[in-house]
Amino acid sequence: MWQRVQTLYLFLATALIAALFFCHKAGDVFYTDYWPYMVLLLVVAVLNVMALTTYKHRIFQMRTATLSAIILLGLQVWLVVDCIKTHNTPVFSLTAVFPVVAMILNLLAARGILADELLVRNSSRLRAAKRGKK
């Protein structure tokens, strides 16, 4: 499980999302103070943990990572719009880029999982063709 780079990508994305539960959004406001953010973070965290633990089911793992990336994109857009609407001057903290980084890591993981699945399918096809010639 841990020998694949996509597992490390998924782990780092999960760690970034888990860090958002304890970080400030702006000033003294936490991400978990506003319940829609907390729900989205919980959904993304569960999807990332599912993607981490279902390494034997590559297609499901790839779809889970991709869905997590799409939800993170929505969360990031919502954070930016909310920040622009509520503050006259933009107030960004370092944690505001965590969803973007986690989204990129999820997409890289999905790409690696797809490459593994294609490799397994091609090798299975070649083995079947070799058996058919004998």
C-alpha positions as CSV (number, residue, x, y, z in Angstrom):
1,M,0.0,0.0,0.0
2,W,2.6,2.6,1.0
3,Q,5.0,1.7,-1.8
4,R,2.9,3.7,-4.4
5,V,3.4,7.4,-4.7
6,Q,-0.4,7.9,-5.0
7,T,-0.9,6.6,-1.5
8,L,1.5,9.3,-0.3
9,Y,-0.4,11.9,-2.2
10,L,-3.7,10.8,-0.6
11,F,-2.1,10.7,2.8
12,L,-0.7,14.3,2.4
13,A,-4.1,15.5,1.2
14,T,-5.8,13.9,4.1
15,A,-3.3,15.5,6.5
16,L,-4.0,18.9,5.0
17,I,-7.7,18.5,5.3
18,A,-7.3,17.2,8.9
19,A,-5.2,20.3,9.7
20,L,-8.1,22.5,8.6
21,F,-10.2,21.3,11.5
22,F,-7.7,22.9,13.9
23,C,-6.7,26.0,12.0
24,H,-8.0,29.6,11.8
25,K,-9.8,30.8,8.7
26,A,-9.2,34.5,9.4
27,G,-8.5,36.1,12.7
28,D,-10.0,34.1,15.5
29,V,-12.6,32.3,13.3
30,F,-12.0,28.5,12.8
31,Y,-13.1,26.6,9.7
32,T,-15.3,24.5,11.9
33,D,-17.2,27.5,13.4
34,Y,-19.3,27.7,10.2
35,W,-21.2,24.3,9.9
36,P,-21.3,24.1,6.1
37,Y,-17.5,24.3,6.0
38,M,-17.3,21.7,8.6
39,V,-19.7,19.4,6.7
40,L,-17.7,19.8,3.5
41,L,-14.4,19.1,5.4
42,L,-15.9,16.0,7.0
43,V,-17.1,14.7,3.6
44,V,-13.7,15.3,2.1
45,A,-11.9,13.7,5.0
46,V,-14.1,10.6,4.8
47,L,-13.6,10.4,1.1
48,N,-9.9,10.7,1.5
49,V,-9.8,8.0,4.2
50,M,-11.9,5.7,2.0
51,A,-9.5,6.3,-0.9
52,L,-6.6,5.5,1.3
53,T,-8.0,2.3,2.6
54,T,-9.5,0.9,-0.6
55,Y,-6.2,0.3,-2.4
56,K,-7.3,-3.1,-3.7
57,H,-10.2,-1.6,-5.5
58,R,-8.4,0.9,-7.9
59,I,-11.4,2.1,-9.8
60,F,-13.4,3.0,-6.7
61,Q,-10.2,4.6,-5.2
62,M,-9.7,6.7,-8.3
63,R,-13.4,7.8,-8.3
64,T,-13.3,8.7,-4.6
65,A,-10.1,10.8,-5.0
66,T,-11.6,12.6,-8.0
67,L,-14.9,13.3,-6.2
68,S,-12.9,14.6,-3.2
69,A,-11.0,16.9,-5.6
70,I,-14.2,18.3,-7.1
71,I,-15.7,19.0,-3.6
72,L,-12.4,20.7,-2.6
73,L,-12.6,22.9,-5.7
74,G,-16.2,23.9,-4.6
75,L,-15.0,24.5,-1.0
76,Q,-12.1,26.7,-2.3
77,V,-14.4,28.8,-4.5
78,W,-16.8,29.2,-1.6
79,L,-14.0,30.3,0.7
80,V,-12.7,32.9,-1.7
81,V,-16.2,34.3,-2.4
82,D,-17.0,34.3,1.3
83,C,-13.7,36.1,2.1
84,I,-14.3,38.7,-0.6
85,K,-17.9,39.3,0.6
86,T,-17.2,39.6,4.3
87,H,-14.0,41.7,4.4
88,N,-13.3,45.0,2.7
89,T,-9.6,44.0,2.4
90,P,-8.8,40.4,1.6
91,V,-7.6,38.6,4.7
92,F,-6.0,35.3,3.7
93,S,-4.1,33.0,5.9
94,L,-1.7,30.3,4.9
95,T,-4.4,27.7,5.5
96,A,-6.5,29.2,2.7
97,V,-4.4,27.4,0.1
98,F,-4.7,24.0,1.9
99,P,-7.8,22.9,-0.1
100,V,-6.1,23.8,-3.4
101,V,-3.0,21.8,-2.5
102,A,-5.1,18.9,-1.3
103,M,-7.2,19.1,-4.6
104,I,-4.0,18.9,-6.7
105,L,-2.7,16.0,-4.6
106,N,-6.0,14.1,-5.0
107,L,-5.9,14.7,-8.8
108,L,-2.2,13.5,-8.9
109,A,-3.2,10.4,-6.9
110,A,-6.2,9.7,-9.2
111,R,-3.8,9.9,-12.2
112,G,-1.4,7.5,-10.6
113,I,-4.2,5.1,-9.7
114,L,-5.4,5.2,-13.4
115,A,-1.9,4.5,-14.6
116,D,-1.7,1.5,-12.3
117,E,-5.0,0.2,-13.4
118,L,-4.0,0.5,-17.1
119,L,-0.8,-1.3,-16.4
120,V,-2.6,-4.2,-14.6
121,R,-5.1,-4.5,-17.5
122,N,-2.4,-4.5,-20.1
123,S,-0.4,-7.1,-18.3
124,S,-3.5,-9.3,-17.9
125,R,-4.2,-8.9,-21.6
126,L,-0.7,-9.9,-22.5
127,R,-0.8,-12.9,-20.2
128,A,-4.1,-14.0,-21.7
129,A,-2.7,-13.6,-25.2
130,K,0.4,-15.6,-24.3
131,R,-1.7,-18.4,-22.9
132,G,-3.8,-18.4,-26.0
133,K,-0.8,-19.1,-28.3
134,K,0.3,-22.2,-26.5
